[in-house]
Amino acid sequence: MIQLGSNVGRAALTWRNIDWRVIAAFLPGVIVGAALGAWLLVNLPAHIWQLTIALFVLYLCWGPALPKGAFGAPGVFLASVLTSFVSLFVGATGPLVAAFIKQIHTDRFRTVATFATAMTLQHAPKALVFGAAGFMFFEWLPFIIAMIACGFAGTWLGLHVLRSLSNSKFTLIFNIVLTALAIRLLWQASLSAGWW
């Protein structure tokens, strides 16, 4: 719920920069992926998901660019289905979606706005699924509201910093942050698998 609220706030503050073409392809994939996840409720080992996401994020940040066809409507739909499905079982798909969206756009505002909207769409069905499964959101409401308010304030400050960056500097910083998150996932995967 907190991620949903934070992304709604970020999308609202950057709505003029949202790439609606990408979102139009992303939305049906969210519905399909969330429906599949809710229906299957698979329980694969966490380290498999963590390793897969981390390695793909690293590839999207530092590897060769994906083919242009991957960013058309079918490619965005497929990415949305996969990440929406995985997001029901692993809470770490944000870096994967971010790394994918960042390959579509070179403009920092377009990247941030489109990513926030995509994550809003992805978190909404997750909230419905967990609510239907019996999670008591009401008991946590004051905490959720406080965290969303802090997230909104952070977004507002972050957008002011974003205006001072060039697109190339933003891309470098974004890649470094995504790489750090991927390394953290690799570490978590090694702990989940019992390698340490």
KOLBA-293925 format. One record per residue: chain; z, x, y of N, C-alpha, C in turn; residue in three letters; residue number from 1. Coordinates in nm, 2 decimals, always signed. Layout:
BEGIN
[tiro "A" [Z X Y] [Z X Y] [Z X Y] "ALA" NUM] ...
//
This chain:
BEGIN
[tiro "A" [+0.00 +0.08 -0.12] [+0.00 +0.00 +0.00] [+0.00 +0.09 +0.13] "MET" 1] [tiro "A" [+0.08 +0.20 +0.12] [+0.08 +0.29 +0.24] [-0.05 +0.35 +0.26] "ILE" 2] [tiro "A" [-0.12 +0.39 +0.15] [-0.25 +0.45 +0.17] [-0.35 +0.35 +0.22] "GLN" 3] [tiro "A" [-0.34 +0.23 +0.17] [-0.43 +0.12 +0.22] [-0.41 +0.10 +0.37] "LEU" 4] [tiro "A" [-0.28 +0.09 +0.41] [-0.25 +0.06 +0.55] [-0.30 +0.18 +0.64] "GLY" 5] [tiro "A" [-0.28 +0.30 +0.59] [-0.32 +0.42 +0.67] [-0.47 +0.42 +0.68] "SER" 6] [tiro "A" [-0.54 +0.39 +0.58] [-0.69 +0.39 +0.58] [-0.75 +0.28 +0.66] "ASN" 7] [tiro "A" [-0.68 +0.16 +0.66] [-0.72 +0.05 +0.75] [-0.71 +0.09 +0.89] "VAL" 8] [tiro "A" [-0.60 +0.16 +0.93] [-0.58 +0.20 +1.07] [-0.68 +0.31 +1.11] "GLY" 9] [tiro "A" [-0.71 +0.40 +1.02] [-0.81 +0.50 +1.05] [-0.95 +0.44 +1.07] "ARG" 10] [tiro "A" [-0.98 +0.35 +0.98] [-1.11 +0.28 +0.99] [-1.12 +0.20 +1.12] "ALA" 11] [tiro "A" [-1.01 +0.13 +1.15] [-1.01 +0.05 +1.28] [-1.03 +0.14 +1.40] "ALA" 12] [tiro "A" [-0.97 +0.26 +1.40] [-0.98 +0.35 +1.52] [-1.12 +0.42 +1.53] "LEU" 13] [tiro "A" [-1.19 +0.42 +1.41] [-1.32 +0.49 +1.41] [-1.43 +0.40 +1.37] "THR" 14] [tiro "A" [-1.42 +0.27 +1.39] [-1.52 +0.17 +1.33] [-1.66 +0.19 +1.38] "TRP" 15] [tiro "A" [-1.67 +0.25 +1.51] [-1.81 +0.27 +1.56] [-1.89 +0.37 +1.48] "ARG" 16] [tiro "A" [-1.82 +0.46 +1.41] [-1.88 +0.57 +1.34] [-1.90 +0.54 +1.19] "ASN" 17] [tiro "A" [-1.86 +0.43 +1.14] [-1.87 +0.40 +1.00] [-2.02 +0.39 +0.96] "ILE" 18] [tiro "A" [-2.05 +0.45 +0.85] [-2.19 +0.44 +0.79] [-2.19 +0.32 +0.70] "ASP" 19] [tiro "A" [-2.24 +0.21 +0.75] [-2.23 +0.08 +0.68] [-2.33 +0.08 +0.56] "TRP" 20] [tiro "A" [-2.43 +0.16 +0.57] [-2.52 +0.17 +0.46] [-2.45 +0.23 +0.33] "ARG" 21] [tiro "A" [-2.37 +0.33 +0.35] [-2.29 +0.39 +0.25] [-2.19 +0.29 +0.20] "VAL" 22] [tiro "A" [-2.12 +0.22 +0.29] [-2.02 +0.13 +0.25] [-2.08 +0.01 +0.17] "ILE" 23] [tiro "A" [-2.20 -0.04 +0.21] [-2.26 -0.15 +0.14] [-2.29 -0.11 -0.01] "ALA" 24] [tiro "A" [-2.32 +0.02 -0.03] [-2.34 +0.06 -0.17] [-2.21 +0.09 -0.24] "ALA" 25] [tiro "A" [-2.11 +0.13 -0.16] [-1.98 +0.16 -0.22] [-1.90 +0.04 -0.26] "PHE" 26] [tiro "A" [-1.90 -0.07 -0.19] [-1.82 -0.19 -0.22] [-1.85 -0.25 -0.36] "LEU" 27] [tiro "A" [-1.97 -0.27 -0.40] [-1.99 -0.33 -0.53] [-1.94 -0.23 -0.64] "PRO" 28] [tiro "A" [-1.95 -0.10 -0.62] [-1.89 -0.01 -0.72] [-1.74 -0.02 -0.73] "GLY" 29] [tiro "A" [-1.68 -0.04 -0.62] [-1.53 -0.06 -0.62] [-1.49 -0.18 -0.70] "VAL" 30] [tiro "A" [-1.56 -0.29 -0.69] [-1.53 -0.41 -0.76] [-1.56 -0.38 -0.91] "ILE" 31] [tiro "A" [-1.67 -0.32 -0.95] [-1.70 -0.29 -1.09] [-1.60 -0.20 -1.15] "VAL" 32] [tiro "A" [-1.57 -0.09 -1.08] [-1.48 +0.01 -1.13] [-1.34 -0.04 -1.14] "GLY" 33] [tiro "A" [-1.29 -0.12 -1.05] [-1.15 -0.17 -1.06] [-1.14 -0.28 -1.17] "ALA" 34] [tiro "A" [-1.25 -0.36 -1.18] [-1.25 -0.46 -1.29] [-1.25 -0.39 -1.43] "ALA" 35] [tiro "A" [-1.33 -0.28 -1.44] [-1.33 -0.21 -1.57] [-1.20 -0.15 -1.60] "LEU" 36] [tiro "A" [-1.14 -0.09 -1.50] [-1.01 -0.02 -1.51] [-0.90 -0.12 -1.55] "GLY" 37] [tiro "A" [-0.90 -0.24 -1.48] [-0.80 -0.34 -1.51] [-0.82 -0.40 -1.65] "ALA" 38] [tiro "A" [-0.94 -0.40 -1.70] [-0.97 -0.46 -1.83] [-0.94 -0.36 -1.94] "TRP" 39] [tiro "A" [-0.97 -0.23 -1.92] [-0.95 -0.14 -2.03] [-0.81 -0.08 -2.03] "LEU" 40] [tiro "A" [-0.75 -0.06 -1.91] [-0.62 +0.00 -1.90] [-0.60 +0.12 -2.00] "LEU" 41] [tiro "A" [-0.70 +0.21 -1.99] [-0.69 +0.33 -2.08] [-0.58 +0.42 -2.03] "VAL" 42] [tiro "A" [-0.54 +0.50 -2.13] [-0.42 +0.59 -2.10] [-0.46 +0.73 -2.15] "ASN" 43] [tiro "A" [-0.56 +0.79 -2.08] [-0.59 +0.93 -2.12] [-0.49 +1.02 -2.07] "LEU" 44] [tiro "A" [-0.48 +1.14 -2.13] [-0.38 +1.24 -2.08] [-0.41 +1.27 -1.93] "PRO" 45] [tiro "A" [-0.30 +1.28 -1.85] [-0.32 +1.31 -1.71] [-0.39 +1.44 -1.68] "ALA" 46] [tiro "A" [-0.37 +1.54 -1.76] [-0.43 +1.67 -1.73] [-0.58 +1.67 -1.74] "HIS" 47] [tiro "A" [-0.64 +1.58 -1.82] [-0.78 +1.56 -1.83] [-0.84 +1.51 -1.70] "ILE" 48] [tiro "A" [-0.78 +1.41 -1.64] [-0.83 +1.35 -1.52] [-0.81 +1.45 -1.40] "TRP" 49] [tiro "A" [-0.69 +1.52 -1.40] [-0.66 +1.61 -1.29] [-0.76 +1.73 -1.30] "GLN" 50] [tiro "A" [-0.78 +1.78 -1.41] [-0.88 +1.90 -1.42] [-1.02 +1.85 -1.38] "LEU" 51] [tiro "A" [-1.06 +1.74 -1.43] [-1.20 +1.69 -1.39] [-1.21 +1.67 -1.24] "THR" 52] [tiro "A" [-1.12 +1.60 -1.18] [-1.12 +1.58 -1.04] [-1.12 +1.71 -0.96] "ILE" 53] [tiro "A" [-1.03 +1.80 -1.00] [-1.01 +1.92 -0.92] [-1.14 +2.01 -0.93] "ALA" 54] [tiro "A" [-1.20 +2.02 -1.05] [-1.32 +2.10 -1.06] [-1.44 +2.04 -0.99] "LEU" 55] [tiro "A" [-1.45 +1.91 -0.99] [-1.56 +1.84 -0.92] [-1.54 +1.86 -0.77] "PHE" 56] [tiro "A" [-1.42 +1.85 -0.72] [-1.39 +1.86 -0.58] [-1.43 +2.01 -0.54] "VAL" 57] [tiro "A" [-1.39 +2.11 -0.62] [-1.43 +2.25 -0.58] [-1.58 +2.26 -0.58] "LEU" 58] [tiro "A" [-1.65 +2.20 -0.68] [-1.79 +2.21 -0.68] [-1.86 +2.15 -0.56] "TYR" 59] [tiro "A" [-1.81 +2.03 -0.52] [-1.86 +1.96 -0.40] [-1.84 +2.04 -0.27] "LEU" 60] [tiro "A" [-1.73 +2.11 -0.27] [-1.69 +2.19 -0.15] [-1.77 +2.32 -0.14] "CYS" 61] [tiro "A" [-1.78 +2.39 -0.25] [-1.84 +2.53 -0.25] [-1.96 +2.55 -0.33] "TRP" 62] [tiro "A" [-2.00 +2.45 -0.41] [-2.12 +2.47 -0.50] [-2.24 +2.43 -0.43] "GLY" 63] [tiro "A" [-2.36 +2.44 -0.49] [-2.48 +2.39 -0.43] [-2.48 +2.24 -0.40] "PRO" 64] [tiro "A" [-2.55 +2.20 -0.30] [-2.55 +2.06 -0.26] [-2.60 +1.97 -0.37] "ALA" 65] [tiro "A" [-2.55 +1.85 -0.38] [-2.61 +1.76 -0.48] [-2.75 +1.72 -0.44] "LEU" 66] [tiro "A" [-2.83 +1.68 -0.54] [-2.97 +1.64 -0.50] [-2.96 +1.52 -0.40] "PRO" 67] [tiro "A" [-3.06 +1.50 -0.32] [-3.07 +1.40 -0.22] [-3.05 +1.26 -0.28] "LYS" 68] [tiro "A" [-3.10 +1.24 -0.41] [-3.10 +1.11 -0.47] [-2.95 +1.07 -0.50] "GLY" 69] [tiro "A" [-2.86 +1.16 -0.51] [-2.72 +1.13 -0.53] [-2.66 +1.05 -0.42] "ALA" 70] [tiro "A" [-2.72 +1.06 -0.30] [-2.66 +1.00 -0.18] [-2.73 +0.86 -0.14] "PHE" 71] [tiro "A" [-2.83 +0.82 -0.22] [-2.89 +0.69 -0.20] [-2.79 +0.58 -0.26] "GLY" 72] [tiro "A" [-2.83 +0.46 -0.25] [-2.75 +0.35 -0.29] [-2.71 +0.36 -0.44] "ALA" 73] [tiro "A" [-2.80 +0.39 -0.53] [-2.75 +0.40 -0.67] [-2.65 +0.51 -0.69] "PRO" 74] [tiro "A" [-2.67 +0.63 -0.62] [-2.57 +0.74 -0.64] [-2.43 +0.70 -0.58] "GLY" 75] [tiro "A" [-2.43 +0.64 -0.46] [-2.31 +0.60 -0.40] [-2.24 +0.50 -0.48] "VAL" 76] [tiro "A" [-2.32 +0.40 -0.54] [-2.26 +0.30 -0.63] [-2.19 +0.36 -0.75] "PHE" 77] [tiro "A" [-2.26 +0.46 -0.81] [-2.21 +0.52 -0.93] [-2.08 +0.60 -0.90] "LEU" 78] [tiro "A" [-2.08 +0.67 -0.79] [-1.96 +0.75 -0.74] [-1.85 +0.65 -0.72] "ALA" 79] [tiro "A" [-1.88 +0.54 -0.66] [-1.78 +0.44 -0.63] [-1.72 +0.38 -0.76] "SER" 80] [tiro "A" [-1.80 +0.34 -0.86] [-1.75 +0.29 -0.98] [-1.66 +0.39 -1.05] "VAL" 81] [tiro "A" [-1.70 +0.51 -1.06] [-1.62 +0.62 -1.13] [-1.49 +0.64 -1.06] "LEU" 82] [tiro "A" [-1.50 +0.66 -0.93] [-1.37 +0.69 -0.86] [-1.28 +0.57 -0.85] "THR" 83] [tiro "A" [-1.33 +0.45 -0.84] [-1.25 +0.33 -0.84] [-1.18 +0.31 -0.98] "SER" 84] [tiro "A" [-1.26 +0.33 -1.08] [-1.20 +0.32 -1.22] [-1.09 +0.42 -1.24] "PHE" 85] [tiro "A" [-1.11 +0.55 -1.20] [-1.02 +0.66 -1.22] [-0.89 +0.63 -1.13] "VAL" 86] [tiro "A" [-0.91 +0.58 -1.01] [-0.80 +0.56 -0.92] [-0.69 +0.47 -0.97] "SER" 87] [tiro "A" [-0.72 +0.38 -1.06] [-0.62 +0.30 -1.12] [-0.52 +0.37 -1.21] "LEU" 88] [tiro "A" [-0.56 +0.49 -1.26] [-0.48 +0.57 -1.35] [-0.43 +0.70 -1.29] "PHE" 89] [tiro "A" [-0.50 +0.75 -1.19] [-0.47 +0.88 -1.13] [-0.47 +0.85 -0.98] "VAL" 90] [tiro "A" [-0.37 +0.89 -0.91] [-0.36 +0.87 -0.77] [-0.42 +0.98 -0.69] "GLY" 91] [tiro "A" [-0.52 +1.05 -0.74] [-0.57 +1.17 -0.68] [-0.72 +1.16 -0.65] "ALA" 92] [tiro "A" [-0.78 +1.04 -0.64] [-0.92 +1.04 -0.62] [-0.97 +1.05 -0.48] "THR" 93] [tiro "A" [-0.87 +1.05 -0.38] [-0.91 +1.06 -0.24] [-0.99 +1.19 -0.21] "GLY" 94] [tiro "A" [-0.94 +1.31 -0.26] [-1.02 +1.43 -0.24] [-1.16 +1.42 -0.30] "PRO" 95] [tiro "A" [-1.17 +1.36 -0.41] [-1.30 +1.34 -0.47] [-1.40 +1.26 -0.39] "LEU" 96] [tiro "A" [-1.35 +1.15 -0.34] [-1.43 +1.06 -0.25] [-1.46 +1.14 -0.12] "VAL" 97] [tiro "A" [-1.36 +1.21 -0.07] [-1.38 +1.28 +0.06] [-1.49 +1.39 +0.04] "ALA" 98] [tiro "A" [-1.48 +1.46 -0.07] [-1.58 +1.57 -0.10] [-1.72 +1.51 -0.11] "ALA" 99] [tiro "A" [-1.73 +1.39 -0.17] [-1.86 +1.33 -0.19] [-1.91 +1.28 -0.05] "PHE" 100] [tiro "A" [-1.83 +1.21 +0.02] [-1.87 +1.15 +0.15] [-1.91 +1.27 +0.25] "ILE" 101] [tiro "A" [-1.84 +1.38 +0.25] [-1.86 +1.49 +0.34] [-2.00 +1.55 +0.31] "LYS" 102] [tiro "A" [-2.05 +1.54 +0.19] [-2.19 +1.59 +0.16] [-2.30 +1.50 +0.22] "GLN" 103] [tiro "A" [-2.26 +1.38 +0.25] [-2.36 +1.28 +0.31] [-2.38 +1.31 +0.45] "ILE" 104] [tiro "A" [-2.27 +1.34 +0.53] [-2.27 +1.35 +0.67] [-2.23 +1.48 +0.72] "HIS" 105] [tiro "A" [-2.30 +1.53 +0.83] [-2.26 +1.65 +0.89] [-2.17 +1.62 +1.02] "THR" 106] [tiro "A" [-2.18 +1.50 +1.07] [-2.09 +1.46 +1.18] [-1.95 +1.43 +1.14] "ASP" 107] [tiro "A" [-1.85 +1.49 +1.20] [-1.71 +1.48 +1.16] [-1.66 +1.34 +1.18] "ARG" 108] [tiro "A" [-1.70 +1.27 +1.28] [-1.65 +1.14 +1.31] [-1.71 +1.04 +1.20] "PHE" 109] [tiro "A" [-1.83 +1.06 +1.17] [-1.90 +0.97 +1.07] [-1.83 +0.99 +0.93] "ARG" 110] [tiro "A" [-1.80 +1.12 +0.90] [-1.73 +1.15 +0.78] [-1.60 +1.09 +0.77] "THR" 111] [tiro "A" [-1.52 +1.10 +0.87] [-1.38 +1.05 +0.87] [-1.38 +0.89 +0.87] "VAL" 112] [tiro "A" [-1.47 +0.83 +0.95] [-1.47 +0.69 +0.95] [-1.52 +0.63 +0.82] "ALA" 113] [tiro "A" [-1.63 +0.68 +0.76] [-1.68 +0.63 +0.64] [-1.59 +0.65 +0.52] "THR" 114] [tiro "A" [-1.52 +0.77 +0.52] [-1.42 +0.80 +0.42] [-1.30 +0.70 +0.43] "PHE" 115] [tiro "A" [-1.25 +0.68 +0.55] [-1.14 +0.58 +0.56] [-1.18 +0.44 +0.51] "ALA" 116] [tiro "A" [-1.30 +0.40 +0.55] [-1.34 +0.27 +0.50] [-1.36 +0.26 +0.35] "THR" 117] [tiro "A" [-1.42 +0.36 +0.29] [-1.43 +0.37 +0.15] [-1.30 +0.37 +0.08] "ALA" 118] [tiro "A" [-1.20 +0.44 +0.13] [-1.07 +0.44 +0.07] [-1.00 +0.31 +0.09] "MET" 119] [tiro "A" [-1.02 +0.24 +0.20] [-0.96 +0.11 +0.22] [-1.01 +0.01 +0.11] "THR" 120] [tiro "A" [-1.14 +0.02 +0.09] [-1.20 -0.07 -0.02] [-1.15 -0.03 -0.15] "LEU" 121] [tiro "A" [-1.12 +0.10 -0.18] [-1.08 +0.14 -0.31] [-0.93 +0.11 -0.33] "GLN" 122] [tiro "A" [-0.85 +0.11 -0.22] [-0.70 +0.08 -0.24] [-0.67 -0.07 -0.25] "HIS" 123] [tiro "A" [-0.76 -0.15 -0.19] [-0.73 -0.29 -0.19] [-0.72 -0.35 -0.33] "ALA" 124] [tiro "A" [-0.82 -0.33 -0.41] [-0.81 -0.39 -0.55] [-0.70 -0.33 -0.63] "PRO" 125] [tiro "A" [-0.66 -0.20 -0.60] [-0.55 -0.14 -0.67] [-0.42 -0.21 -0.64] "LYS" 126] [tiro "A" [-0.41 -0.25 -0.51] [-0.29 -0.32 -0.47] [-0.28 -0.46 -0.54] "ALA" 127] [tiro "A" [-0.40 -0.52 -0.55] [-0.40 -0.65 -0.62] [-0.37 -0.64 -0.77] "LEU" 128] [tiro "A" [-0.42 -0.53 -0.83] [-0.40 -0.51 -0.98] [-0.25 -0.48 -1.00] "VAL" 129] [tiro "A" [-0.19 -0.40 -0.92] [-0.05 -0.37 -0.94] [+0.04 -0.49 -0.90] "PHE" 130] [tiro "A" [+0.00 -0.56 -0.80] [+0.07 -0.68 -0.76] [+0.07 -0.78 -0.88] "GLY" 131] [tiro "A" [-0.05 -0.80 -0.94] [-0.06 -0.89 -1.06] [+0.02 -0.84 -1.18] "ALA" 132] [tiro "A" [+0.03 -0.71 -1.18] [+0.11 -0.65 -1.30] [+0.26 -0.66 -1.27] "ALA" 133] [tiro "A" [+0.30 -0.71 -1.16] [+0.44 -0.74 -1.14] [+0.52 -0.65 -1.04] "GLY" 134] [tiro "A" [+0.44 -0.55 -0.97] [+0.51 -0.46 -0.88] [+0.56 -0.55 -0.76] "PHE" 135] [tiro "A" [+0.69 -0.53 -0.72] [+0.75 -0.61 -0.62] [+0.73 -0.54 -0.48] "MET" 136] [tiro "A" [+0.62 -0.56 -0.41] [+0.59 -0.50 -0.28] [+0.70 -0.55 -0.18] "PHE" 137] [tiro "A" [+0.74 -0.67 -0.19] [+0.83 -0.73 -0.09] [+0.96 -0.65 -0.07] "PHE" 138] [tiro "A" [+1.01 -0.60 -0.18] [+1.14 -0.52 -0.18] [+1.12 -0.39 -0.10] "GLU" 139] [tiro "A" [+1.00 -0.34 -0.09] [+0.97 -0.21 -0.03] [+0.91 -0.23 +0.11] "TRP" 140] [tiro "A" [+0.90 -0.36 +0.16] [+0.83 -0.39 +0.28] [+0.87 -0.31 +0.40] "LEU" 141] [tiro "A" [+1.00 -0.30 +0.43] [+1.04 -0.22 +0.55] [+0.99 -0.07 +0.54] "PRO" 142] [tiro "A" [+1.00 -0.01 +0.43] [+0.96 +0.12 +0.41] [+0.81 +0.13 +0.42] "PHE" 143] [tiro "A" [+0.73 +0.04 +0.36] [+0.59 +0.04 +0.37] [+0.54 +0.03 +0.51] "ILE" 144] [tiro "A" [+0.60 -0.07 +0.59] [+0.56 -0.09 +0.73] [+0.59 +0.04 +0.81] "ILE" 145] [tiro "A" [+0.71 +0.10 +0.79] [+0.74 +0.22 +0.86] [+0.64 +0.34 +0.83] "ALA" 146] [tiro "A" [+0.61 +0.35 +0.71] [+0.51 +0.46 +0.67] [+0.37 +0.43 +0.72] "MET" 147] [tiro "A" [+0.33 +0.31 +0.72] [+0.20 +0.27 +0.78] [+0.20 +0.30 +0.93] "ILE" 148] [tiro "A" [+0.31 +0.27 +1.00] [+0.32 +0.30 +1.14] [+0.31 +0.45 +1.17] "ALA" 149] [tiro "A" [+0.38 +0.52 +1.09] [+0.37 +0.67 +1.10] [+0.23 +0.72 +1.08] "CYS" 150] [tiro "A" [+0.17 +0.67 +0.97] [+0.03 +0.71 +0.94] [-0.06 +0.67 +1.06] "GLY" 151] [tiro "A" [-0.05 +0.56 +1.12] [-0.13 +0.52 +1.23] [-0.11 +0.62 +1.35] "PHE" 152] [tiro "A" [+0.01 +0.65 +1.38] [+0.04 +0.75 +1.48] [-0.02 +0.88 +1.45] "ALA" 153] [tiro "A" [-0.01 +0.93 +1.33] [-0.08 +1.05 +1.28] [-0.23 +1.05 +1.30] "GLY" 154] [tiro "A" [-0.29 +0.93 +1.26] [-0.43 +0.92 +1.28] [-0.47 +0.93 +1.42] "THR" 155] [tiro "A" [-0.40 +0.86 +1.51] [-0.43 +0.86 +1.65] [-0.43 +1.01 +1.71] "TRP" 156] [tiro "A" [-0.32 +1.08 +1.67] [-0.31 +1.22 +1.71] [-0.42 +1.31 +1.65] "LEU" 157] [tiro "A" [-0.45 +1.28 +1.52] [-0.55 +1.36 +1.45] [-0.69 +1.34 +1.51] "GLY" 158] [tiro "A" [-0.72 +1.22 +1.56] [-0.85 +1.19 +1.62] [-0.87 +1.27 +1.75] "LEU" 159] [tiro "A" [-0.76 +1.28 +1.82] [-0.76 +1.36 +1.94] [-0.79 +1.51 +1.91] "HIS" 160] [tiro "A" [-0.73 +1.56 +1.81] [-0.76 +1.70 +1.76] [-0.91 +1.71 +1.71] "VAL" 161] [tiro "A" [-0.95 +1.61 +1.64] [-1.09 +1.61 +1.59] [-1.19 +1.62 +1.70] "LEU" 162] [tiro "A" [-1.16 +1.56 +1.82] [-1.26 +1.57 +1.93] [-1.27 +1.71 +1.98] "ARG" 163] [tiro "A" [-1.17 +1.79 +1.96] [-1.18 +1.93 +2.01] [-1.25 +2.03 +1.91] "SER" 164] [tiro "A" [-1.28 +1.98 +1.79] [-1.34 +2.06 +1.69] [-1.50 +2.04 +1.69] "LEU" 165] [tiro "A" [-1.57 +2.15 +1.66] [-1.71 +2.13 +1.63] [-1.73 +2.08 +1.49] "SER" 166] [tiro "A" [-1.85 +2.03 +1.46] [-1.88 +1.98 +1.33] [-1.86 +2.09 +1.22] "ASN" 167] [tiro "A" [-1.91 +2.22 +1.26] [-1.90 +2.33 +1.16] [-1.76 +2.37 +1.13] "SER" 168] [tiro "A" [-1.68 +2.37 +1.24] [-1.54 +2.41 +1.22] [-1.46 +2.30 +1.14] "LYS" 169] [tiro "A" [-1.49 +2.17 +1.17] [-1.44 +2.06 +1.09] [-1.47 +2.08 +0.95] "PHE" 170] [tiro "A" [-1.60 +2.10 +0.91] [-1.64 +2.12 +0.78] [-1.56 +2.23 +0.71] "THR" 171] [tiro "A" [-1.55 +2.34 +0.77] [-1.47 +2.45 +0.71] [-1.33 +2.41 +0.69] "LEU" 172] [tiro "A" [-1.26 +2.35 +0.78] [-1.12 +2.31 +0.77] [-1.11 +2.21 +0.66] "ILE" 173] [tiro "A" [-1.20 +2.11 +0.66] [-1.20 +2.01 +0.56] [-1.22 +2.06 +0.42] "PHE" 174] [tiro "A" [-1.31 +2.16 +0.40] [-1.33 +2.23 +0.27] [-1.20 +2.30 +0.23] "ASN" 175] [tiro "A" [-1.14 +2.37 +0.32] [-1.01 +2.44 +0.29] [-0.90 +2.34 +0.24] "ILE" 176] [tiro "A" [-0.89 +2.23 +0.32] [-0.79 +2.13 +0.28] [-0.82 +2.07 +0.14] "VAL" 177] [tiro "A" [-0.94 +2.04 +0.12] [-0.98 +1.98 -0.01] [-0.96 +2.08 -0.12] "LEU" 178] [tiro "A" [-0.99 +2.21 -0.09] [-0.97 +2.31 -0.19] [-0.82 +2.33 -0.23] "THR" 179] [tiro "A" [-0.74 +2.32 -0.12] [-0.59 +2.33 -0.15] [-0.55 +2.21 -0.24] "ALA" 180] [tiro "A" [-0.60 +2.09 -0.21] [-0.56 +1.98 -0.29] [-0.61 +1.99 -0.43] "LEU" 181] [tiro "A" [-0.73 +2.05 -0.45] [-0.79 +2.07 -0.58] [-0.70 +2.18 -0.66] "ALA" 182] [tiro "A" [-0.66 +2.28 -0.59] [-0.57 +2.38 -0.66] [-0.44 +2.32 -0.70] "ILE" 183] [tiro "A" [-0.39 +2.23 -0.61] [-0.26 +2.16 -0.65] [-0.29 +2.07 -0.77] "ARG" 184] [tiro "A" [-0.40 +2.01 -0.78] [-0.43 +1.93 -0.90] [-0.45 +2.02 -1.03] "LEU" 185] [tiro "A" [-0.50 +2.13 -1.01] [-0.51 +2.23 -1.12] [-0.37 +2.27 -1.17] "LEU" 186] [tiro "A" [-0.29 +2.29 -1.07] [-0.15 +2.33 -1.11] [-0.08 +2.21 -1.18] "TRP" 187] [tiro "A" [-0.10 +2.09 -1.13] [-0.04 +1.97 -1.19] [-0.09 +1.95 -1.33] "GLN" 188] [tiro "A" [-0.22 +1.98 -1.35] [-0.28 +1.96 -1.48] [-0.22 +2.06 -1.58] "ALA" 189] [tiro "A" [-0.20 +2.19 -1.53] [-0.14 +2.29 -1.62] [+0.00 +2.25 -1.66] "SER" 190] [tiro "A" [+0.07 +2.19 -1.57] [+0.21 +2.14 -1.60] [+0.21 +2.02 -1.70] "LEU" 191] [tiro "A" [+0.11 +1.92 -1.67] [+0.10 +1.81 -1.75] [+0.06 +1.84 -1.90] "SER" 192] [tiro "A" [-0.02 +1.94 -1.91] [-0.07 +1.99 -2.04] [+0.03 +2.08 -2.11] "ALA" 193] [tiro "A" [+0.13 +2.12 -2.04] [+0.23 +2.21 -2.10] [+0.19 +2.35 -2.11] "GLY" 194] [tiro "A" [+0.09 +2.39 -2.03] [+0.05 +2.53 -2.03] [+0.14 +2.63 -1.97] "TRP" 195] [tiro "A" [+0.24 +2.58 -1.89] [+0.34 +2.66 -1.83] [+0.48 +2.62 -1.88] "TRP" 196] 
//
